[in-house]
Amino acid sequence: MVKYSLKVFLALIVVVIVGCSDKNVENKQHEASNNSVTQFNKSTEIFMEYPQLVVGAQAKFLIHLNDLVNFKPVTEGTLSVEFVNQSGNKVTANLDKPARAGIFTPEIKFDNPGTYTMMITLNSSQVSDKFSLTDVVVYSNEKDIPQAEEEKSNLISFLKEQQWKIDFATEPAVKKVLQTSVPATGEITAKPEFYSKVVSPVGGILLSKNNSNFPKLGAFVNKGTVLLNISPSADASSNIQKVKSDYLLAKSEYERVQGLFDRKAASQKRLDEAKFDFESKQASYNSLIDQINFTDNGYAILAPIDGYVENISVNLGSQITSGQELVTIINPSRLILKANVPASKFEDANNSKDASFKIEGLANELRVSSLGGRKISVSSGLNLENRTIPVYFEFSNPQNKIKVGMYAEVFIKDGDMQECLTVPESAIVDEDGLHTVYVEVKGEGFEKRILKTGIADGGFIQVLDGLKEGERVVSKGAYQVRLAALTPGSAIGQGHVH
């Protein structure tokens, strides 16, 4: 069995993952071209290569256009190119489509030397944009081209065709306001008043003929909606009638004693006893009618809150007993985040007013305050099993994407907010404990940087050293760029012919 070194093994992986399987990529040949331009507009990136320009010589421009919405190639549209020098000499070229996905290849011949401004206009249903490039030099003859020593570049070559084949993106290092935090584990729970287990106040049977609108799992119901119709047993019916009769009798007696008291024919004690009995019977009766409606078919069980039917514990034809659980309803519009904070960080958690959290299934980190939420309480007791103190936050649930029971990675905000240079956390590659990013120096050339980092907050991490504001880092696909750096001959060349 042949044993490969780790580096060779990774190189083989790169050949498969990011190697240029497309024949156009395989046939890219390095030549003496040494003009390269990379420019970012709001919606488009242009990466252009072209040879030294000489009067009378046909020059081929390789213009790569990248849609920054998804970092994929511009696949259709027209491109107009115009050169104007200081003397007013003008050269134009118009292309009605790209030569290949993402690549336009105008061929230009100049009749006059000078320094030109190049205007590029892209019109496409995919994206439209304009670029202005200055200091495009056209020489009178080849002898006028300055002789510059060719310098070997140490940049990592990762071609546009390779970038377009994977989930790839770059983002500039920008200043953001971040805040230090205390990490904690957590879980999502329902608000008590937005969670209801509906139980039957009576015994009976669920007849199919009386339950044509039997609830469906996941269906939304409004408060007061009929969930089930129960045909009561004789005993249940008599018990309900007794509750109603007791209430009506207690009401009548209270009104009678009140009249006697007003005429000074009854004592205060007698009035208080009648009032207490009435209020007690009234509470029982109101509790009953809040849950059911009296119908010709029996008793209709009502939804106590607005929400979604989470669970149904009975079937049509079931025999129901008083107190039996029927349906569970959850309203997820407002939820509770229970954060279990280490006891050693209790003071920080107690003083904090905000938190952010990550949950399974959602890529973005969410912030309680941004969801219209707030901290509602800190537990007065310690969980002796894991030495944590629960801290509770309430927040709104946009589009009901967050589900009750989900676990969360929580960050209790405990420090002052400060503006600092940041990059997305997704751009960081951990290499032997060092925080590394890959900087796009030019369209197909990348540089490895080791960063000194600080605060992590909201999906971004503070950069203390190693990067300047505006430099673009690979935020998606950084690991593939790293693998490309391990392949033999990864240094980028000076130009390409497609």
C-alpha positions as CSV (number, residue, x, y, z in Angstrom):
1,M,0.0,0.0,0.0
2,V,1.4,3.4,-1.0
3,K,1.3,6.0,1.8
4,Y,0.8,9.7,0.9
5,S,1.9,12.7,2.9
6,L,-0.9,15.0,4.1
7,K,0.2,17.6,1.7
8,V,0.0,15.3,-1.3
9,F,-3.3,14.0,-0.1
10,L,-4.8,17.5,0.1
11,A,-3.4,18.3,-3.3
12,L,-5.2,15.3,-4.7
13,I,-8.4,16.6,-3.1
14,V,-7.9,20.0,-4.6
15,V,-7.6,18.5,-8.1
16,V,-11.0,17.0,-7.6
17,I,-12.8,19.8,-5.8
18,V,-11.4,23.0,-7.3
19,G,-9.4,21.7,-10.3
20,C,-10.4,23.1,-13.6
21,S,-12.4,20.4,-15.2
22,D,-13.7,22.8,-17.9
23,K,-11.5,22.7,-21.0
24,N,-11.4,26.5,-21.1
25,V,-9.8,26.5,-17.6
26,E,-7.4,23.8,-18.5
27,N,-6.2,25.7,-21.6
28,K,-5.4,29.0,-19.8
29,Q,-1.8,29.7,-20.9
30,H,0.4,32.3,-19.2
31,E,1.8,34.9,-21.5
32,A,3.7,38.2,-21.3
33,S,0.5,40.2,-20.5
34,N,1.2,42.3,-17.4
35,N,-1.9,44.6,-17.1
36,S,-4.5,43.4,-14.6
37,V,-7.4,45.4,-13.2
38,T,-9.8,44.4,-10.4
39,Q,-12.7,46.8,-9.5
40,F,-15.8,46.4,-7.4
41,N,-18.9,48.4,-7.9
42,K,-22.0,48.0,-5.8
43,S,-23.5,45.2,-7.8
44,T,-20.6,43.9,-10.0
45,E,-17.0,42.9,-9.9
46,I,-14.8,43.3,-12.9
47,F,-11.5,41.5,-13.3
48,M,-9.7,42.4,-16.6
49,E,-6.4,41.3,-18.1
50,Y,-4.9,42.8,-21.3
51,P,-1.4,42.9,-22.9
52,Q,0.8,46.0,-23.3
53,L,-1.0,48.2,-25.9
54,V,0.8,49.3,-29.1
55,V,-0.4,51.4,-32.0
56,G,-1.5,49.2,-34.9
57,A,-1.5,45.9,-32.9
58,Q,-4.6,44.0,-32.2
59,A,-5.1,43.6,-28.5
60,K,-7.4,41.1,-26.8
61,F,-9.0,42.1,-23.5
62,L,-10.2,39.4,-21.1
63,I,-13.1,41.0,-19.1
64,H,-14.5,38.8,-16.3
65,L,-17.8,40.1,-14.9
66,N,-19.1,38.8,-11.6
67,D,-22.6,39.3,-10.2
68,L,-22.1,40.2,-6.5
69,V,-25.6,39.1,-5.6
70,N,-24.5,35.5,-5.8
71,F,-20.9,35.7,-7.0
72,K,-21.8,33.9,-10.2
73,P,-20.8,34.9,-13.8
74,V,-22.8,37.3,-15.9
75,T,-24.1,34.9,-18.5
76,E,-25.9,37.2,-20.9
77,G,-26.2,40.8,-22.0
78,T,-24.4,43.4,-24.1
79,L,-21.1,45.1,-23.4
80,S,-19.9,48.4,-24.9
81,V,-16.3,49.5,-24.5
82,E,-15.1,53.0,-25.2
83,F,-11.5,54.5,-25.1
84,V,-11.0,58.3,-25.1
85,N,-7.5,59.9,-24.8
86,Q,-6.6,63.5,-23.9
87,S,-6.6,64.5,-27.6
88,G,-10.1,63.3,-28.0
89,N,-9.2,60.3,-30.0
90,K,-11.9,57.6,-29.5
91,V,-12.0,53.8,-30.0
92,T,-15.1,51.7,-29.4
93,A,-16.1,48.1,-29.4
94,N,-19.6,46.5,-28.9
95,L,-20.3,42.9,-28.0
96,D,-23.8,41.4,-28.1
97,K,-23.0,38.5,-25.7
98,P,-20.2,37.1,-23.6
99,A,-17.7,34.7,-25.3
100,R,-18.4,32.3,-22.4
101,A,-20.2,32.6,-19.1
102,G,-18.8,35.6,-17.3
103,I,-16.1,36.5,-19.9
104,F,-16.2,39.1,-22.7
105,T,-13.3,39.3,-25.0
106,P,-13.3,42.5,-27.1
107,E,-10.3,42.9,-29.5
108,I,-9.1,46.5,-29.9
109,K,-6.7,48.2,-32.3
110,F,-5.5,51.7,-31.6
111,D,-4.4,54.2,-34.2
112,N,-3.1,56.9,-31.8
113,P,-0.8,56.6,-28.8
114,G,-1.6,58.3,-25.4
115,T,-3.2,57.7,-22.1
116,Y,-6.9,56.7,-22.4
117,T,-9.9,56.5,-20.1
118,M,-11.8,53.3,-20.6
119,M,-15.6,53.2,-20.1
120,I,-17.3,49.8,-19.9
121,T,-21.1,49.6,-19.9
122,L,-22.9,46.3,-19.2
123,N,-26.6,46.0,-20.0
124,S,-28.1,42.7,-18.9
125,S,-31.3,41.4,-17.4
126,Q,-29.1,39.8,-14.8
127,V,-27.2,42.9,-13.7
128,S,-26.4,46.3,-15.4
129,D,-23.4,48.4,-14.4
130,K,-20.8,50.9,-15.6
131,F,-17.0,51.0,-15.0
132,S,-14.5,53.8,-15.6
133,L,-10.8,52.9,-15.8
134,T,-8.1,55.6,-16.1
135,D,-4.5,55.5,-17.2
136,V,-4.8,53.0,-20.0
137,V,-1.5,53.6,-21.8
138,V,-1.1,53.0,-25.6
139,Y,2.6,53.1,-26.8
140,S,3.7,54.3,-30.2
141,N,5.8,51.1,-30.7
142,E,7.1,48.1,-28.8
143,K,10.4,49.9,-28.1
144,D,8.6,52.5,-26.0
145,I,7.3,49.8,-23.6
146,P,9.3,50.1,-20.4
147,Q,11.3,47.1,-19.5
148,A,10.3,46.0,-16.0
149,E,11.8,43.0,-14.3
150,E,9.3,40.2,-13.9
151,E,8.6,39.5,-10.3
152,K,7.5,36.1,-9.1
153,S,4.2,36.4,-7.3
154,N,3.4,34.5,-4.1
155,L,-0.3,35.0,-4.5
156,I,-2.6,31.9,-4.4
157,S,-4.1,31.3,-7.8
158,F,-7.9,30.6,-7.7
159,L,-9.4,31.3,-11.0
160,K,-12.8,32.9,-11.7
161,E,-14.0,29.7,-13.3
162,Q,-13.1,27.8,-10.1
163,Q,-14.9,30.4,-7.9
164,W,-18.0,30.2,-10.0
165,K,-18.2,26.4,-9.5
166,I,-18.5,26.6,-5.7
167,D,-20.3,28.5,-3.0
168,F,-18.0,31.5,-3.0
169,A,-18.1,35.1,-1.8
170,T,-15.9,37.9,-0.6
171,E,-16.7,40.8,1.7
172,P,-14.7,43.9,2.6
173,A,-13.4,44.5,6.1
174,V,-15.6,47.2,7.5
175,K,-16.2,49.0,10.8
176,K,-19.1,47.8,12.9
177,V,-20.3,48.3,16.5
178,L,-19.6,45.1,18.5
179,Q,-20.2,44.2,22.1
180,T,-18.5,41.6,24.4
181,S,-20.6,38.8,25.7
182,V,-20.8,35.8,28.1
183,P,-21.4,32.5,26.3
184,A,-24.2,30.2,27.6
185,T,-26.4,27.4,26.5
186,G,-30.1,27.9,26.1
187,E,-33.4,26.6,24.9
188,I,-36.5,28.0,23.3
189,T,-39.8,27.7,25.3
190,A,-43.3,28.9,24.9
191,K,-44.8,31.8,26.9
192,P,-47.1,30.4,29.6
193,E,-50.0,32.4,28.4
194,F,-49.4,31.4,24.8
195,Y,-49.4,27.7,25.6
196,S,-52.6,25.8,26.4
197,K,-53.5,22.1,27.1
198,V,-57.2,21.9,26.5
199,V,-58.9,19.4,28.8
200,S,-62.5,18.3,28.8
201,P,-64.7,19.6,31.7
202,V,-67.2,16.8,31.1
203,G,-67.3,13.1,30.3
204,G,-68.9,11.9,27.1
205,I,-68.1,10.6,23.6
206,L,-66.8,12.1,20.4
207,L,-69.4,11.2,17.8
208,S,-68.2,11.4,14.2
209,K,-71.5,12.9,13.0
210,N,-71.1,15.9,15.4
211,N,-67.4,16.5,14.6
212,S,-67.2,17.2,10.8
213,N,-64.7,20.0,11.6
214,F,-62.4,17.8,13.7
215,P,-59.1,19.8,14.2
216,K,-56.0,19.1,12.0
217,L,-52.5,19.1,13.3
218,G,-50.7,22.3,12.4
219,A,-53.9,24.2,11.7
220,F,-54.2,27.8,13.1
221,V,-57.3,28.4,15.3
222,N,-58.6,31.6,16.8
223,K,-59.7,32.0,20.4
224,G,-63.3,30.8,20.7
225,T,-63.2,28.4,17.7
226,V,-65.0,25.2,18.3
227,L,-62.4,22.4,18.5
228,L,-64.6,19.4,19.4
229,N,-68.2,18.5,20.1
230,I,-68.7,16.1,23.1
231,S,-72.0,14.2,23.5
232,P,-72.1,14.0,27.3
233,S,-73.0,11.0,29.4
234,A,-76.1,11.3,31.6
235,D,-74.0,11.9,34.7
236,A,-71.9,14.6,32.9
237,S,-75.0,16.3,31.8
238,S,-76.5,16.4,35.2
239,N,-73.3,17.6,36.7
240,I,-73.2,20.5,34.3
241,Q,-76.8,21.4,34.9
242,K,-76.1,21.3,38.7
243,V,-73.2,23.8,38.3
244,K,-75.5,26.1,36.3
245,S,-78.4,25.7,38.8
246,D,-76.2,26.3,41.8
247,Y,-74.9,29.5,40.2
248,L,-78.4,30.8,39.4
249,L,-79.7,29.9,42.9
250,A,-76.7,31.6,44.5
251,K,-77.2,34.7,42.3
252,S,-80.9,34.9,43.2
253,E,-80.2,34.4,47.0
254,Y,-77.5,37.2,46.9
255,E,-79.9,39.6,45.2
256,R,-82.6,38.8,47.7
257,V,-80.3,39.3,50.7
258,Q,-79.0,42.5,49.2
259,G,-82.5,43.8,49.1
260,L,-83.1,42.9,52.7
261,F,-79.9,44.5,53.7
262,D,-80.8,47.7,52.0
263,R,-84.1,47.7,54.0
264,K,-82.1,46.9,57.1
265,A,-83.8,43.6,57.4
266,A,-80.6,41.5,57.1
267,S,-77.2,41.8,58.8
268,Q,-73.9,42.5,57.2
269,K,-72.7,39.0,58.0
270,R,-75.6,37.5,56.2
271,L,-74.9,39.6,53.2
272,D,-71.2,38.7,53.1
273,E,-72.1,35.0,53.3
274,A,-74.5,35.3,50.4
275,K,-72.0,37.3,48.4
276,F,-69.2,34.8,49.0
277,D,-71.4,31.9,48.0
278,F,-72.5,33.7,44.8
279,E,-69.0,34.6,43.7
280,S,-67.8,31.1,44.3
281,K,-70.6,29.6,42.2
282,Q,-70.1,32.2,39.6
283,A,-66.4,31.4,39.2
284,S,-67.2,27.7,38.7
285,Y,-69.9,28.5,36.1
286,N,-67.8,31.1,34.2
287,S,-64.9,28.7,34.1
288,L,-67.2,26.1,32.5
289,I,-68.8,28.4,29.9
290,D,-65.4,29.8,29.0
291,Q,-64.5,26.3,27.8
292,I,-67.7,25.1,26.3
293,N,-70.8,26.2,24.5
294,F,-74.1,24.5,25.0
295,T,-75.4,23.1,21.7
296,D,-78.2,20.8,20.5
297,N,-75.6,18.1,20.0
298,G,-74.0,18.4,23.4
299,Y,-71.1,20.6,24.4
300,A,-68.7,22.4,22.1
301,I,-65.1,22.6,23.4
302,L,-63.6,26.1,22.6
303,A,-60.0,27.1,21.8
304,P,-58.8,29.2,24.8
305,I,-56.1,31.1,22.8
306,D,-55.1,31.9,19.3
307,G,-52.5,29.5,18.1
308,Y,-51.5,26.3,16.2
309,V,-52.8,22.9,17.0
310,E,-49.6,21.2,18.2
311,N,-51.1,17.9,19.4
312,I,-54.4,16.0,19.4
313,S,-54.7,13.4,22.1
314,V,-58.1,11.8,21.1
315,N,-59.8,10.2,18.1
316,L,-63.3,10.3,16.7
317,G,-65.3,7.8,18.6
318,S,-63.2,8.1,21.8
319,Q,-64.8,7.9,25.2
320,I,-63.9,11.1,27.1
321,T,-63.6,11.4,30.8
322,S,-63.8,14.7,32.8
323,G,-60.3,16.2,33.0
324,Q,-58.9,14.3,30.1
325,E,-56.4,16.2,27.8
326,L,-57.8,16.8,24.4
327,V,-55.7,19.2,22.3
328,T,-52.5,21.2,22.8
329,I,-52.4,24.7,21.3
330,I,-49.2,26.9,21.0
331,N,-49.0,30.5,19.8
332,P,-45.4,31.0,18.7
333,S,-45.6,34.7,18.0
334,R,-43.8,35.5,21.2
335,L,-41.3,33.1,22.7
336,I,-39.0,32.7,25.7
337,L,-35.2,32.2,25.5
338,K,-34.0,30.4,28.6
339,A,-30.2,31.0,28.9
340,N,-28.3,28.8,31.4
341,V,-25.5,31.1,32.5
342,P,-22.5,29.8,34.5
343,A,-22.7,30.8,38.1
344,S,-19.3,32.5,37.9
345,K,-20.8,34.9,35.3
346,F,-24.0,35.6,37.2
347,E,-23.2,39.3,37.9
348,D,-22.5,40.0,34.2
349,A,-25.8,38.3,33.2
350,N,-27.7,40.0,35.9
351,N,-26.5,43.5,34.7
352,S,-27.0,42.7,31.0
353,K,-30.1,43.9,29.1
354,D,-29.6,42.1,25.8
355,A,-28.5,38.8,24.3
356,S,-27.9,37.2,20.9
357,F,-28.3,33.5,20.0
358,K,-27.8,30.9,17.3
359,I,-30.2,28.1,16.7
360,E,-30.1,24.9,14.6
361,G,-31.3,25.4,11.1
362,L,-30.8,29.2,10.8
363,A,-27.5,30.5,9.6
364,N,-27.7,34.1,11.0
365,E,-27.2,35.0,14.6
366,L,-30.3,36.6,16.1
367,R,-30.4,39.5,18.6
368,V,-33.2,39.7,21.3
369,S,-33.5,43.5,21.0
370,S,-33.7,43.4,17.2
371,L,-36.6,41.0,17.6
372,G,-38.6,43.4,19.8
373,G,-37.5,41.6,22.9
374,R,-36.1,42.2,26.4
375,K,-34.8,40.5,29.4
376,I,-37.7,39.6,31.7
377,S,-36.1,37.9,34.7
378,V,-33.2,36.2,36.4
379,S,-33.8,33.0,38.4
380,S,-33.3,33.4,42.1
381,G,-32.1,29.8,42.4
382,L,-29.1,27.9,41.1
383,N,-29.3,24.7,39.1
384,L,-27.2,22.4,41.3
385,E,-26.6,19.8,38.6
386,N,-24.8,22.1,36.2
387,R,-24.0,25.1,38.3
388,T,-25.9,27.5,36.1
389,I,-28.5,30.3,36.7
390,P,-31.4,30.6,34.2
391,V,-31.8,34.0,32.6
392,Y,-35.1,34.6,30.7
393,F,-35.5,36.8,27.6
394,E,-38.8,37.3,25.7
395,F,-38.8,38.1,21.9
396,S,-41.0,38.1,18.8
397,N,-40.8,35.2,16.4
398,P,-40.6,36.6,12.8
399,Q,-42.5,34.3,10.4
400,N,-42.6,31.6,13.1
401,K,-39.2,30.3,12.0
402,I,-38.1,29.6,15.6
403,K,-39.6,26.5,17.1
404,V,-40.4,25.7,20.7
405,G,-37.9,23.1,22.1
406,M,-35.0,24.3,19.9
407,Y,-31.6,24.5,21.6
408,A,-29.6,27.7,21.3
409,E,-26.1,28.9,21.6
410,V,-26.5,32.1,23.6
411,F,-24.3,35.2,24.0
412,I,-25.3,37.4,27.0
413,K,-24.2,41.0,26.2
414,D,-22.2,42.3,29.1
415,G,-19.8,45.0,27.9
416,D,-19.8,48.4,26.3
417,M,-20.5,48.7,22.6
418,Q,-17.5,49.8,20.5
419,E,-16.8,50.5,16.9
420,C,-14.1,48.3,15.4
421,L,-12.8,46.8,12.2
422,T,-14.5,43.5,11.5
423,V,-14.8,40.6,9.1
424,P,-17.5,37.9,9.0
425,E,-16.7,34.9,11.3
426,S,-17.3,32.7,8.2
427,A,-14.1,34.2,6.7
428,I,-11.9,32.8,9.6
429,V,-10.0,29.6,9.0
430,D,-8.5,28.1,12.1
431,E,-5.0,26.9,11.1
432,D,-3.0,25.4,14.0
433,G,-4.8,27.7,16.5
434,L,-4.2,30.8,14.4
435,H,-7.0,32.9,12.9
436,T,-6.4,33.1,9.2
437,V,-8.2,34.8,6.3
438,Y,-7.6,34.8,2.6
439,V,-7.5,38.3,1.0
440,E,-8.5,38.9,-2.6
441,V,-5.6,41.0,-3.8
442,K,-6.8,40.8,-7.4
443,G,-9.5,38.9,-9.2
444,E,-7.8,35.6,-9.3
445,G,-5.0,36.2,-6.8
446,F,-5.3,35.7,-3.0
447,E,-3.0,36.3,-0.1
448,K,-3.0,34.4,3.2
449,R,-3.1,36.7,6.3
450,I,-2.8,35.8,10.0
451,L,-5.1,38.0,12.1
452,K,-5.1,39.1,15.7
453,T,-8.7,39.1,16.6
454,G,-10.9,40.3,19.5
455,I,-14.6,40.5,20.2
456,A,-17.0,38.2,18.4
457,D,-20.6,39.4,18.0
458,G,-23.5,38.9,15.7
459,G,-21.6,36.8,13.2
460,F,-18.6,39.2,13.0
461,I,-15.3,39.2,14.6
462,Q,-13.0,42.2,15.6
463,V,-9.7,42.5,13.7
464,L,-7.0,44.0,15.9
465,D,-4.1,43.5,13.4
466,G,-3.4,42.0,10.0
467,L,-6.0,43.7,7.8
468,K,-6.9,47.2,6.6
469,E,-10.4,48.6,6.2
470,G,-11.8,47.9,2.7
471,E,-9.6,44.8,2.0
472,R,-11.8,42.0,0.8
473,V,-11.7,38.6,2.5
474,V,-13.1,35.3,1.3
475,S,-16.3,34.8,3.4
476,K,-17.5,31.7,1.5
477,G,-15.1,29.1,0.1
478,A,-12.1,30.1,2.2
479,Y,-11.3,26.4,2.8
480,Q,-11.1,25.7,-0.9
481,V,-8.7,28.6,-1.4
482,R,-6.6,27.2,1.4
483,L,-6.5,23.8,-0.4
484,A,-5.5,25.6,-3.6
485,A,-2.6,27.1,-1.7
486,L,-1.3,23.6,-0.9
487,T,-1.2,22.5,-4.6
488,P,2.2,22.6,-6.5
489,G,2.7,25.7,-8.6
490,S,-0.1,27.6,-6.9
491,A,1.5,31.0,-7.5
492,I,-0.5,33.1,-9.8
493,G,0.8,33.9,-13.3
494,Q,0.7,37.3,-15.1
495,G,-2.0,36.8,-17.6
496,H,-4.2,34.3,-19.4
497,V,-5.3,33.5,-22.9
498,H,-8.7,31.9,-23.2
